[in-house]
Amino acid sequence: MNIIDMLKSLWESTGFVQGEWENYVMILISFVLFYLAIARKFEPLLLLPIAFGMLMVNIPGASDVLFFKGYSAENHVLPDGETGGLFYYLYQGVDKVIYPPLIFLGIGAMTDFGPLISNPKSLLIGAGAQLGIFITFFGAVLLGFKGAEAASIAIIGGADGPTAIYLNQQLSKLFPEVGNLLPAIAIAAYSYMALIPAIQPPLMRLLTTKKERSIRMEQLRPVSKREKIIFPIVVVCLVALILPQALPLIGCLMLGNLLKESTVTERLAKTASNELINIVTIILGLMVGAKAIGPTFLKLETLMIIALGLIAFCFGSVGGILVAKIMNVISGGKINPLIGSAGVSAVPMAARVSQKEGQRYDSDNYLLMHAMGPNVAGVIGSAVAAGVLLAIPW
């Protein structure tokens, strides 16, 4: 081979020759996510790894190195005798539904269920915030998505990325075509979680009056150590008996919480709430972004999923606020409806938004702990909603 042929071969192997326009669009989108994560600080722990995975996989020819030769979103089966790349093996944690329960383990170790135990009525707000899931399910069906596909899209309304991934991958075992929706669903779920401070406040102001937003709530009663230890055990027993499909998520969530509240496994609780969840978050975010390959991601179906996801998230927030407004009327004006928007699963982002919005109208009003009750109820509610959708014989 002469020097001309060598240079020609080298040029043809570069991304400048192999790339398609969709890849470059996705690279630009990754830059937007970098901006939101770094400059605007919109959930950088989630968006930064997603953006970087999206950037890496859309560099033309990179998927052949990161996954395997000939890899695409439709063809993700490693050929016999071939050795996969780094991303191929890291993605097995998504494909085998390992990462989402581990994320829940870490969330449980960081979560204080005291506000929910102190005010069990918060469960009703958490349940009301799942309204977006079921409204969007029927909307997706009307738009032509099959039942399992519609269920996988609708779970975005729970504002819980790990639960969305869990449900999608479990349904894909029965319906392989559902797995093709994962990139759009995961990116929509995580993006709307990150954009909670931008999406929820207008809805909160639209659905509540200034008088309601200024309501001061009574201090929550103290919760004993015994109650906090019994709570996760009782929840796991109830879920196991009523809805075993949700047990991997709920079980890991409650195990993490028991490690924390028992006070006899402090080292394990610290590992679950720090090293473990941080490592899994990096890998999961990277893998979510790595599935957003331009030619398969940029299509009408993806735009429909992202739009439906926004509808699901908005109706989830609306459902929580409406339930809180009803509870406020029944209680004689003792419940601030702003805590209703925290009924979605994004902990503690949604609770912080309720607190911040309340202090816009009364700087001495502290709603954070009251909002944490519906917020942690939303975590349980989204996992239970996923279990319900899995229990349906599609």
N, C-alpha and C positions, 0 to 999 in steps of 0.2 A: 504493500500500500504506500503510495507516494504522499508527500506532504499535503498536496491539495485535497486528496481523498480523506486524509486524517482530519484536516480542518473542517471539511464538509461534514464528516461524521460527527465531530464534536459540536458543530453548530446545530445539527439536527437533533442532538440529544438535549439541547438547552430548552428552558421553558419558553423562550421567545418564539420557538417554532411550534411546540406542542400545545400551547395554551389556547383556550377558547374564550370568547368575550365574557361568558358568564363567570369564569374564574376571576377575571379582573374586577368585575362588579362586586363579587363577594369579598375580594381583598379591600375594596373601598368601603364596604359595609363594616369590615373588621376595624378599619381606621375610625369609623364613627363610634363603634363600641369602645375602642381605646379612649376616645375623647370623653365619652360619657363616664367611663370608669375612672379615668385619671384626673381629668379637668373638672368634671361635674361631681365626681365621687358618688355616682349612682351604683351602689352595691359592687364595689370593685372586686371583692372576693369572688363574686360570681362572674361578672362581665369580663374581667381581665383574662382569666384562663379560657373562657369561651372565645373571645376575640382572637387570642393567640392560636388556638386550635384551628379556627376558621382561616386565619392567615396562612398557617403552615400547609394545610391540606389543599388550599387553592393555588399554591405556587405550582404552575404547570409541571406535571411529571412527578410531583412530590408524593402523591398517593401510592405510586409504585414502590417507593422507598419506605414510606411510613407504614403501609399496610402490606401489600404484595403486588407483584406484577399483574396488571389487568384488573385491579380492584376498582369497583364503582359502588354507588349506593345500592344498585340492584344486584350486583355480583360481589358478595362478601364472604363467599366460601373459599377457604384456602385450598388450592389445588393439591392433589396427592403428591407427596414428595417435596413440596415447596416449604420454605421457611418464611414465616411472616415477619414483618417489621415490628418496631416498638409499639406503634398504635394498634396493630392487630391484636397483640396480646393484652395491652391495657384495656382494649374495648371489651374483652371477655367479661369484665366485671359489670358492664352494662348489659351485654347480651345474656348473661346468666343471672341477672337481677341481683347482684351482690352489693353494689355501691349504695343504692337507695336505703336499704335497711341499716347499713353502717352509718349513713348520714343521720338517720333517725336515732341511732344509738347515741351519737354525739349531741344531737339536739336535746334528747332526754336528759343527758348529764348536765346540760346548761340551763334547763328549764325549771322554774319554780311553779309548781301547780297550786301553791298556796292560795292565790287569788281565786282560782276556780273552785277549790275545796271550800273556801270561805263563802263564796257566793255561787252555789250550784246552778242558779238560774242563768248564769252565763252560758251554760250548755245550750240553752234555747237560741241565744244569739249566734253561737258557733254553728248551730244547725241551720238557722235562717240564712247564714252566709253561704250555704251550699246551694242556694236557689239558682245561682248562675250556672252551676253544673247541669242541672236538669233542664233548664230553659234552653241552654245551648245544645244539649243533646237532641232535643226535638227540632231545633233550628237546623242543625247539621243534617238530620235525616231528611228534612224538607228540601235541603239543597242537593240531595242526591248521594250523600255519604251512607255507606252501609252501617248497620247497627253497631258493630264493634269499632268501626272507624269513628263514628259519631261519639261513642263513649270515650274513646281515647282523646278526642279533641275537647270534649266537654270538661274533662277533669282539669283543664287549664284554669277554670273558674275557681278552683281551690287555692290558687296562688301558691302552689307547692311543687317546685321542680322535681324533687325526688319521687313524689307520689305520681306525678305525670309520667315519668320515665318508667316507674314500676308497673303502672297499669298498662302502658303501651307494650312493654316487653312481655308481660304475662299474656296479653291478648294476642300478641304476635305468634305465640306458641301454637295457638289454635288457628289463627288467620295470618299467615305470613305477610300478606299485603299490608297489614296494619303497621308492621315494622318500618315500612318505607316512610311513614308519617313522622317518625321519631325526631328527625332534625328540626322540622318546623314546630312541632309541639314543644320540644324541650327548649328551644330558643325563645319561643313565645312565652312559655311559662316563666323562665328565668328573667326575661326582659321585663315582663309586667311586674314581677316581684321587685325588680330594681327601680321601676318607674312609679311605685306606689306613692311617693311624695308628690308626684305630678298629677296622677290620675285621681286619687281619692278626694283631696280637698274640694274641688269643684262639686263633686257629687254630694259631699257632706253639707256644703252650704246650700245647695239646691233643695235638699230634702229636710232641712231643719231650720227652725226659726232662731233669731238672735237670742230670744229668751231661753230656748231649749239648749243652745250652745253654751249658755252661762250657768247652767245648773251645777251646783256643787253637790257631790255625792258624799254620803256618810262614810266614815272610815271603816274599812273592812275589819272583821273580828280576827284576832290572832288564831293561827292554825297550829295545833300541837305537832310535835315530832311523830307521835304515834299515827295521827291521821295521814301525814305525808308518807309514811312507810306503808300503811295499809292501802292507800289509794292506788298505786301502780299494780299491786297484786290483784286487787278487786277488778280493775279495768281489764287486765289480761284474761282473767277468768271469764268475765262477761263476754268479751270479744271472742274468745275461743269457743264458747258455747253457742253464741248467736251468729257470728259472722267469721268463721275461721279463715276466709280468704284474705282478711285484713290483718291476720295475726303476725306475719313477718314484719310489717311496719310498726304496728302497735306494740308488739312484743319487744322489739328492739328499743322503741321509744321509752317504754316503761322500765326496761332493764337499765337503760342509762340513767333514768330518774331515780331508780332504787339504789344504784351505785352511789349516787349523790346524797340522797336523803338518809340512807342507813348510817352514814358517817363511819362505817367500819371498812370501807373500801375506797378511801380517799385517793390513793394512788391510781386506782383503776378509773375513778371518776375524772381525775385530772387528765389522764391519758385520753379517755373518750372525748372529753370536751375541748381538748387542745390538739395534741399530735395526731390522733386518729382522724378526727373530722377535718382537720386542715389538709392532711395528705389526701384523703378521699375527695375533698372539695376540689383540690387542684386537678386530680386525675379526671374526675367526673366532668368538670367544666371543660377541660381540654378535649375530652372525647365527644362532648355535646357539640363543640365548635367544629371538631374534625369530621362530623357527619354532614356538615353544611357544604357540600361540594356543589359548585356553581351550576353545572349543566343539569343536575337533578333537583337542585333546591329552587332555582329561579323558574317557577312555573305558576300557572293560575291557581292550582290546588294549594300551593304554599301560601299565597296571598289570602285565599279563603280561610285557611286555618288560622292565620295570624289575626284576621278580622274577627273570626268567631271567638278566638281566645280573648280578644279585647272585650267583646260583648259578654262573654262568660265572667270575666273578672269584674266588669262594671256591675253586672247583675248580682254577683256575689256580694259586693260591697253594699249595693242597694238593699239586698235581702237582710243583711245584718242590721243596717240602719233602721229599716222598717220594723223589724222585730223589737229593737230597742225602743223605738217610738211607742209601740203598742205597750211594752212593759212600763214605759214612763207614765202613760195614761192610767194603767191599772194601779200603779204604785202611788198615784197622786202627785206626780211630778218629782219623784226622787231619783230618776235615772236619766243621765245625760245621754241623749241618742248618739252623740259623737262616738261613744265607745262601740257602737254597732258596727262601724266600718272595720274595727279590729277583729271581727269574726272570721276574716279570711286567715289562711294558714301562715302567712309570712310573719314569723316571730324574730325579733320584737319590732320589726319595722312598722307594721300597721298600728301597734299600740303607741309607738312614738309619734306617729302622725296624729292620732286622736289627742294625745297630750298637747302637741304643738298647736293644733287647731283650737283646742279649748282655751289655751292661754292667749290666743289672739283676742278673745273677748273678755277674759278675766285672767290677768297675769298671775294671780295667786291661786288659781284653780289647778289642782293636781289630779289628773285623770289616769296617769300611767298605770298604777296598780289596778284600778278598776277596769282599764282596757286590757290588761294582761289576762284577765279571766276569759273573756271571749276569744282572745288571741290564741291561747293554748287550747281552748275548746275547739278552735278552728283547725288546729293541727290534728286533733283526734277526729274531727268531723270529716276532713278531707280524706283521711285514711279509711274511715268507715264508708264514705261515699265510693271510694275505689273498690272496697270489698263488695259493696252492693252491685256495682257494675260488673265485677268479675263473677258474681254469683248468678247473674242472668244467663240462662242457656241460649246464647246467641245462635 
